[in-house]
Amino acid sequence: MPAAKVISEEPLDNKDAKWIRLKKIHYTDQDGKQRLWESAERTTRKDSGIDGVAVLAVLRSKTKAFPLSTVIIEQYQLPAGLVDAGETAEAAAIRELKEETGYEADMTTEPESSPIVVSDPGMTNSNMKLVVVSVLLEDKLETPTPCLDDGEHIITRVVELDQLDTVLKVYDKKGFVVDARLSHFAAGYAMAKRISIGAFP
């Protein structure tokens, strides 16, 4: 399959935009001075007030046949997607995980959701939740087939949690751009391991 490529770029007028719009914000700062700010806003936010979810799937085996692992998208991010109308963040996470990776959440374990967070508050009002779900496999690691929508071309990779930070650094050295949320989680996980064995006494 040939690689995707950008064939052209052009300015986008708000009237032609489908998913976002630009907004000029006039405000008064703490010193009473009038200032101007520019922001990009999503136009797809539904009644939940949550734009999207990122999914941290913890893959484990009933027989401990493989170490605790997670699945990432080789666009170097966590599985993710928008929250549909009438849908909770947790339901969206379970749906997106199935669609993008083929893995099904263990429904005997309650998903864990973060508060609503933002990735770039100086640039956009876009928000999200991180939802942690458990995927319990009977024995050895399985790689199910994703249920992709038309136009989606996703490659998944299962990575041991203990190796995630190292794997992402290898991607970086190859010139790939890693999503900040995935990178921050991996760095935090690695830092917690270091602290647990006596770093920063």
C-alpha positions in Angstrom: 0.0 0.0 0.0 1.5 3.4 -0.9 2.1 5.9 1.9 -0.3 8.7 2.5 1.0 12.2 1.4 -0.1 15.8 1.5 -0.8 17.0 -2.0 -1.6 20.7 -1.2 -2.2 23.2 1.5 -4.3 26.4 1.6 -5.8 28.8 4.1 -9.1 27.7 5.6 -12.0 30.2 6.0 -14.3 29.5 9.0 -17.3 29.3 6.7 -15.6 26.4 4.9 -14.5 24.6 8.1 -16.2 21.3 9.1 -14.6 20.4 12.4 -12.9 23.6 13.7 -13.2 27.3 13.7 -10.8 30.2 14.5 -11.9 32.7 17.1 -10.5 36.2 18.0 -10.8 36.8 21.8 -10.7 40.3 23.3 -10.1 40.4 27.0 -8.8 42.6 29.8 -5.8 41.3 31.8 -5.1 41.6 35.6 -3.6 45.1 35.0 -6.7 46.4 33.2 -5.0 46.3 29.8 -7.0 45.3 26.8 -5.5 42.4 24.9 -6.2 40.1 22.0 -5.9 36.3 21.7 -6.5 33.8 18.9 -7.9 30.4 19.5 -9.0 27.3 17.5 -12.3 25.7 18.7 -13.9 22.4 17.9 -17.4 22.5 16.4 -18.1 18.8 17.1 -18.5 18.9 20.9 -21.7 17.1 22.0 -23.9 17.3 25.1 -21.4 15.6 27.3 -19.0 18.5 27.1 -16.2 16.1 26.3 -14.6 16.3 22.9 -12.7 13.0 22.8 -11.0 10.2 24.6 -7.6 8.5 24.6 -7.6 4.9 25.6 -4.9 3.3 27.8 -5.6 -0.4 27.4 -3.8 -2.6 30.0 -3.4 -6.0 28.4 -2.9 -9.0 30.7 -3.1 -12.8 30.6 -5.0 -15.0 33.0 -2.0 -17.4 32.9 0.6 -14.5 33.1 1.9 -15.7 29.7 3.2 -12.2 28.9 4.1 -9.1 30.8 1.6 -6.2 31.4 1.4 -4.5 28.0 -0.5 -1.9 26.1 -1.5 -1.3 22.5 -0.5 1.8 20.6 -1.3 3.2 17.2 1.8 3.4 15.0 0.9 7.0 14.2 2.6 7.0 17.7 -0.4 7.7 19.9 -2.9 5.9 22.1 -6.1 4.7 20.5 -8.4 7.7 20.5 -11.5 9.2 19.1 -14.4 11.6 19.5 -17.3 11.2 21.9 -20.6 10.7 20.0 -23.9 12.3 21.0 -25.5 10.6 24.0 -22.3 8.7 24.7 -20.2 8.7 27.9 -16.4 9.0 27.7 -16.1 5.4 29.0 -18.4 4.0 26.3 -16.5 6.0 23.7 -13.2 4.5 24.9 -14.5 0.9 24.8 -15.9 1.5 21.3 -12.8 3.2 19.9 -10.6 0.5 21.4 -12.6 -2.2 19.6 -12.7 -0.2 16.3 -9.1 0.8 16.2 -7.4 -2.3 17.7 -9.8 -5.2 17.8 -9.3 -5.6 21.5 -12.4 -5.8 23.7 -12.5 -4.3 27.2 -12.9 -6.6 30.2 -16.4 -5.5 31.3 -15.9 -7.1 34.8 -13.4 -4.3 35.5 -14.7 -0.8 35.7 -12.9 1.6 33.3 -11.0 4.4 35.1 -11.4 8.0 33.7 -9.3 11.0 34.3 -10.8 14.5 34.9 -11.4 16.5 31.7 -8.0 17.6 30.5 -6.6 19.8 27.7 -3.5 19.3 25.6 -2.8 22.8 24.4 -4.9 25.4 26.3 -3.1 28.3 24.8 -4.0 27.2 21.3 -7.4 25.5 21.5 -10.4 24.7 23.7 -10.3 21.0 22.7 -10.5 18.7 25.7 -10.5 15.0 26.4 -10.4 12.3 29.0 -7.9 9.5 29.4 -9.8 6.2 30.0 -7.9 3.2 31.4 -9.5 -0.1 30.4 -8.5 -3.7 31.2 -8.1 -6.3 28.4 -8.0 -9.8 29.9 -6.8 -12.6 27.5 -7.1 -16.3 28.2 -3.4 -17.1 27.7 -0.9 -16.0 25.1 -0.9 -12.5 23.5 -3.4 -12.2 20.7 -3.5 -9.6 17.9 -7.2 -9.2 16.8 -8.3 -7.5 13.6 -9.4 -3.9 14.0 -12.9 -2.8 12.8 -11.8 0.2 10.9 -14.0 2.8 9.2 -13.6 3.5 5.5 -10.6 5.7 5.0 -8.9 4.6 8.3 -5.5 3.1 7.9 -4.2 2.1 11.3 -1.3 -0.1 12.3 -1.3 -1.3 15.9 1.6 -2.4 18.0 1.6 -4.1 21.4 4.3 -2.9 23.8 5.3 -4.0 27.2 4.6 -1.2 29.7 8.1 -1.6 31.1 9.5 -1.0 27.6 7.2 1.8 26.4 9.4 4.8 27.1 12.4 3.1 25.4 10.3 2.1 22.4 9.0 5.7 22.0 12.6 7.1 22.2 13.6 4.7 19.4 10.7 6.1 17.3 11.9 9.6 18.0 15.4 8.8 16.8 13.9 7.5 13.6 12.4 10.9 13.0 8.8 10.1 14.0 6.7 12.6 16.0 5.2 11.0 19.1 1.9 12.2 20.6 2.6 14.2 23.8 0.0 12.4 25.9 1.5 9.0 25.1 5.0 10.3 25.6 4.1 11.9 29.0 2.5 8.7 30.2 5.5 6.6 29.2 7.9 9.1 30.8 5.8 9.1 34.0 5.7 5.3 34.1 9.4 5.1 33.7 9.9 7.8 36.4 7.7 5.9 38.8 9.8 2.8 38.3 13.0 4.7 39.0 11.6 6.3 42.2 10.4 2.8 43.4 14.0 1.6 43.3 15.5 4.6 45.1 16.0 7.4 42.5 15.8 10.9 44.0 16.3 9.9 47.6 
